[in-house]
Amino acid sequence: MAIVAGIDCSTQYTKIVACDADTGGVLRDNRAPHPVPAGSEETSRTSEIDPQLWLHSLGAAATGGILEGVRAIGVSAQQHGMVGLDAGGVLVRPALLWNDPRASGAAATLIDALGGPGAWAQAIGAVPDASYTVAKLRWLAEFEPGSAARLAEVLLPHDWLVWQLLGHPRRRTTDRGDASGTGYWSPVTGQYRTDLVKLALGHEVRLPEVLGPAEPAGETPEGLLISAGTGDNMAAALGLGAGPGDAVVSLGTTGTVFAVHDEPLVDPGGTISSFADATGRHLPLVGTLNAVQVLRCTAALLGVDLEGLSELALQSSPGSYGLVLLPYLEGERTPYLPHAAGTLSGLRAESMRREHVARAAVEGMLCGIADALDVLRGRGVAVRRVFLVGSAGRLAAVQHIAPLVLGVPVVIPPPGDYAARGGARQAAWALAGTAEPPQWELPDAVTVEPGEDVAFGQAVRQQYASVREQMHPEERY
């Protein structure tokens, strides 16, 4: 039995899973937090970091023989980050992470400089925001011109880790999935847009070679095969086994909806971000601003925790006795309503009960996710099944209501590090050298069908849409 491993470097943790290369069965797993330098504040840790701390975390996670017998490793990491090197390969400044907010103004400047959102959508399949690497380059040029002048090469977090594992070879590599989140690589053409790097930074830089999905990046000095690696969303899709017709809904504070599709999508309005995946296909993505925070805020209002909210919601019935919650607590991006507020509509004497408010929160959050899925469907993306990931997906009320509102079977995978598992599956693919990745099963996953109650879900969505259109007739997707 060959053993492969996946490493996922997220914002705060490094996670490792060792898997059977043939079946995908997880043999060992571990995780370790990224160390916080002395004197650092919590907020700074999540916006920029010395990449060497990733290696310390990796070393801590790799203890206990977790990599014993491993023949190949795949690396996943947070997308959009920026690791800048000078001409000698020396770090110019700490790595900027995807969630660093300082580049929001730079992103707006770049959008205007190229001619607006439509021009960016045509160029790279997306409209960059503060998270994109290209926006970070513009911010660097504006606010740290000395660092910008020294910058000669840009890597993404997974690129840098692969380079470290391989012993600093002259050749630097990335993959098409992670490259598609930079803002200067086009999933439509499969080529870098070096002119966009120059537009942002003022000069061109060295960029890593983009490898094919099964193409290895190289071998470590000890002979361990390292696959191309990829970004975290792409690795998660690979780890879940998502294919054409599948969508992945990730319920965090915000919501992320992406689906496997055969073609890149160009959305002039910027609602859809057209990313590449880790298999040669594409992952068009739509985001919502309001997901689990809707449940948390409602739970706090009702004086319960999330489990208590779930129990209350299951005591109500579809439609929440006429209550509709538009969950735009922080504005919304899908539809584009940046200044909107949440709305609770349909208050009547019989509906003013805790269980109905709880269910309205769950239904409202899931109706927002359903709107995002409809954006993808409207562009020809098939959605026949949904993988539901995130801690909220384990709430009984969410599992019960999601198939009704989304209108398709919902797969609830067991808790696991699926980005790391995707890295391991890519490593097994590179090790095997086959045309397609190995077929790994997803053990203990539960599929919940809409069943005969799907009509109730349609009625819930119609009720939601009626209130939404009344409150926000100007909305756009």
N, C-alpha and C positions, 0 to 999 in steps of 0.2 A: 504493500500500500504506500503510494507516494503521499507525502504531506506537504501542503502549501500553507502560506500564511498571508493574512491581510493586515495592513496597518492603516488606521484612520487617525489623522491628526486634525481634530476639531478645534474650535475656538479655545476650549479649556482643558481638553483631555487628549491623551494618546491611547488608542484602544488597539489591541492585537487579538486576532483569532487565528488559531491553527485548525485547518480543515483537512479531511480526506479529499484528495484531489479528484477522486472518481465520483463520490456521492455528495460531497459538500457537507457531510456531517461535521459538526464542530467538536473537536477533540479537546482543545484547551482555549481559554481566553483570559484576558487580564486587561486592566486599564490603570493609568496613572495620571494625576493632574499635572498641568504645566506649572513648573515652579514660578513663584512670584518673587522678583528681586526685592531685596531689602529696601524699604522706604517707598515701594510702589503702592499706588492706590488701586483698589479693585477695578475702577473704571478704566484706568490706563492699561490694565492687563488685557482687557478685551478689545483694545483698539490698536495697539502696537506691541511688539515683543521682539526680544533678541532671539533669532532663530536657534541659537545654540541651546536655548531652554527646551526646544522641541526634542533635541537629541537627549537631554537629561531625562525628559519624560519618557522617551522611547526606551532608554536604558532601564528605567524603573519598571516600565510595563513588561519588559522582556525577561524579568527575573523568574526564577522557579522552573527553568527548563522549558518555557513555553515555545521556544524556537527549536527545540531538540528534534533533529531528524528532518527539518524543513528543507525542501529542495528549491523552492521558488517563493518570492515575496512580491505582492502588489501593494502599492501605496495609494491611499486616498487622502485627500486633505480638503480643508475649507477652500471654496472657490474665491476668485476675485482678488486675493491678496497680492501684495507687491514686495518682493525681495530684490532690492537693488544692489548691484555689484559694480565696482570700478573696473578699470581696464586690467587690473591684476587679479580680479576675482575676489576682492576684499569687500566686505559689507560696507555700504555707504552710510546707512542709518538703520535703526530697528525696522523690522518688517511691518508694513501697514496691513491690518487685517480687514476682512470684508466689511465689518460693522463699524469701522472708523467713520464718524459722521462729517469729518472736516471737509471732505471733498464735494459736498452738496453744491456749493456755489460754483466750484470748478466744473462740475458736470453741466450745470445750466449754461455756463459760458461756452463750453464745448459744443453743446447742442446748437446754440445760436451760430457758432463759428462755422459749422458745416452746412447750415441752411435749414435747421429745424428737425423735429422728430422723424419726419418722413425720410429725410436724407440719411439719417443714421440707420433707420430700419432697412433701407435699401443697401447700405454699406455693410452692416454686420448682423442684420436680422434682429436688432434690439435697439432700444434707446437707453444710453448709459445713465446710471444714477451714481450716487456717491460711492456705492460698493464696488463699481467696476475699476479695474486696474488703470484704464486710460484716464479716468477722472483723478485717480491718485497721482498719476504723472503730472497732470495739469496743476494740481494743488502743490506738488513739490516745486514745480517751476515758479509758481507765484510766491510761495511762502518760505521755501528753503532753496534759493537759487544756487547757493554753494554746493549743496548736495546734488541738485539737478545737473550742475555742470560736470560733476565727477561721475555721474551715472553713465555706465557704458554697457550694462547688460541688465535685463529684467527677467527674473524667474518667478513662478508661482510657488506657493508653499510646497505642493507635492513635487514640483520640479527640483526644488532645493534639497528636499529630503532624499530623492532618488540620487541626485548628484553626490550627496554625502555618503550614502550607502555604497555607491560604486567607487568611492575613494578619490573623488575630485577629478574625473577624466576631463580632457579638453572638450569632448563632445557633451553638450547639454541638451536634454530632451524634454518634451511634454507630450500630451495627447490632444486629440481634437476636441474631446469633451471639455477639458479644463481650459484649453485655448479659447473656446467659444465664449467664455465669460470674461475675457480681457477687455473687450471693446476695440480690439485691433486685429482680430482674426475672424474671417467670415465663414460661417457654416454653409453659406450658399455657394461660394467659390472654392472653399477649402484652402484659402491662401491668407497670408498675413496682409494687412493694410498698413504698411510701414509709413505711409503718408499721414495716417491718423496718429501714430506715435510722434511724428515730427510736429503735427498740429498741437498736440498736448504738451510735449516736453521742449520743443524748440530744436531738437536734433534727433537723429536716428540712434538706435541702440542695437546691440546684439540680442537676438531672440532665439529661444530653444527650437531645435528641430522637432517637427510634429510627427510622431510615430503613428503607425496604423494600430488598430485595436488589439491585435494579437502579437504585435512586434515587440520583442524584448528591448529594454533599454541597455542591457548589458549584464555582466556578471561581476560580483564582488571579488576582491582579491582572493577570497576563500573558495570561489567557484559557485556561489549561490546566485541563481538566476533572478534578475529583477525585471518585472514587466513594465509596461509603459506608464502605469499609474493613471489616475484621473481625478476629477473633482468629486465632491461628496455626493451631490445629487445623482450624478452618473453612476457612481459606485453603488449607491443605495438601490437604484433601478436594477443593476446587474445582480446585486446580492439578493433582491427579492425575486428575481426571475421574471421581471416585467417584460412583456413583448408587445407586438402590435395589437391594438385593441385594449391594452391595459393603461390605466391612469394610476398615479400615485398621489394620494392626498396626505400631506404632512401637516398635522395640527399642532402648531406651536403657539406662541403668543400671537403670531400672525399665521396665515394659511398659505401653503404652497401647493399648487396643483400642476403636475406635469404628466405628459403622456408620451408613449413611444409612437413615433410616426416615421414613415419612410422618406418624407421630403422635408426640407427646411421651409419654414413659413416666414413670410415678410408681412408684418403688420404695421402700416404707416402710422397708426395711432399709438403704437408702443405698448398696448395692453399685453400682447404676447411677446415674450422674449424667446427667440429661436436659438436654442442651444443644440449642440451635437451631443450624442450619447457615447457610450464606451464600446459600442458594437458595430459602428458604421452607420447607424440610423440617427434619428434626431429626437430631441426632448423639448418640444415647445412647452413653455411654462407660463402660468398666470398666477399672480399673487393676490392675496387679500390682506388687508391690514388688521382685520378683526377675526380672531379665532378663539383660542382657549381663554384669552383675557375676557371675552364676553361671559364665559362660564364662571370664571373666577370672580368677576365683579358682581354677577347675579348671585352667586353663592354667598358672598360677603353681605349683600343686601338682605338676603334671607336668613343670615346667621348660621350657615352650614358650611361644610367643606365640599369639595367636588363630589365625593361619594354621596354625601347627603343630598346634594343637588340632583344627582342622578336618580336616587331613590324617590325623591319628590316628583321628578319629571315622569317617571313610570306610573305614578298614581293618576296622572292626567290622561287625556285621550288626544288622538290626532287633531290638530287645529287649536289645541289649548283653549277650548271654549271661546274661540273668537279672538284671543289675544295674539297680536303679532309684534314681535320685536325686530325692528330694523337695527342691526347690530353695529352701526357706524360710530362706535365710541371714540375713535381716533380719526374721523373722516374715513375715506375709503379710496382704494385705487381701482377696484373692479366692482361696480362702475366707478368712474373717475369723479369722486366727490370729496376733494381734499378738505373742505371746510364743513362737511356735514356733521350732524350730531345724531346720536341714537334716538329712536322713537319707539315708545310702547303704545300701541294702538288697540282699540277694541275693548276698552275697560267698561265692564258692566257689573252689576251687583253679583251675578253668578260666576263671573270670571275672576273676581278679585280674591283669589286664593293662592297660597304659596305654590301648590303643585302646578297650577296653570302658568304662573310666572316662570317657574323652573323649566317647564316644557317649552314655553315660548322662547326661552334663551337657547335651548338646544336646537329647536327647529330653525330659529333665526340664523344661528351660526351656520347650520348645514345648508340652509337656503342660499346663503352667501357663497358657500363652496359650490353649490349646484349652479349658481350663476357663472362662476369661473369655468366650470366644466362646459357649460353651454357656449362660452366664448370659443373654446377649442372645437367643440362640435360644429359650430358655425363656420369654421374654416376647414371642414372636412376631416377632422381627426376622429377616428372611431373610438368610442369609449364603451366597451362591453363589460368591463369589470374594473373595480376600484380596489387598490390596496390602501388600507387606512393605517397610518403609522403615527406615532406620537403617543404620549401618555394618555391623552384624552380619548384616544381610540379604544382604550381598555375600559372605559366607563360603560356600564350596561345600557344606559339610556342612549348613548351615542351609537353603540352597536345595534340597538333595536331600531332607532329612528333613521340612521344613515341610509340603509337600503331603500326605505320608503321614499325619502326626499330625493336621493340621488337617482333612483329608478333603475339601478343595476345591482348585480351581486357585489357584496362588499367582502373582501378578504381581510381578516384580522390576523396578521402574523404574530407569533409569540414574541415577547420582548427579546431584543437582540441588537447587536451592533451591525446593521446591515450594510453600512458603507465599508466597514472592515471586511465583512463577508464578501462584498463585491470585489474588493481588492484581492482577496484570496482566490475568487473564481477567475479573475483576470490572470492571476499568476498561474493557475492550473491550465488556462487556455494557452498562455505563452509556453508553458512547459510541454504541453501536448503537441503544439504546432498544427492544430487542426483548423479547418475553415470556419467552424462555429464553436462557441464556448461550450464547455461540458454541461450536460443537462443535470442540474442539481435540483433535488426536491426541496420543498419548504415544509419540513415536518411540523406537525402540531398546529398548522394554520387552520383557522376556522372561517368558513364561507357562510355568510348570512344572505339568504335570498330575499328579494322583495316580497315574493309570494302573492297571494290574492289581495293583500292590503295595499298594493301599489296605487290603487285608485285614491286611497286616503292621502298618500304622498303627493299625488298630483293636485288634490284639493288644497293641501297645505301650501304648495308652491303658488297656486293661483291666488290664494288669500294673501300670501306674502307679496306677490307681484302687484296686486291691486293697491296695497298700501304704499309700496315703494314708488309706483308710478304717480300716485297722488301726492306724495311728499316730495318727490324729486323728478318732476317731468323733464328736467333739463339733462338728466343723466346721459352719459355716453360710455361706451366700452372701447 
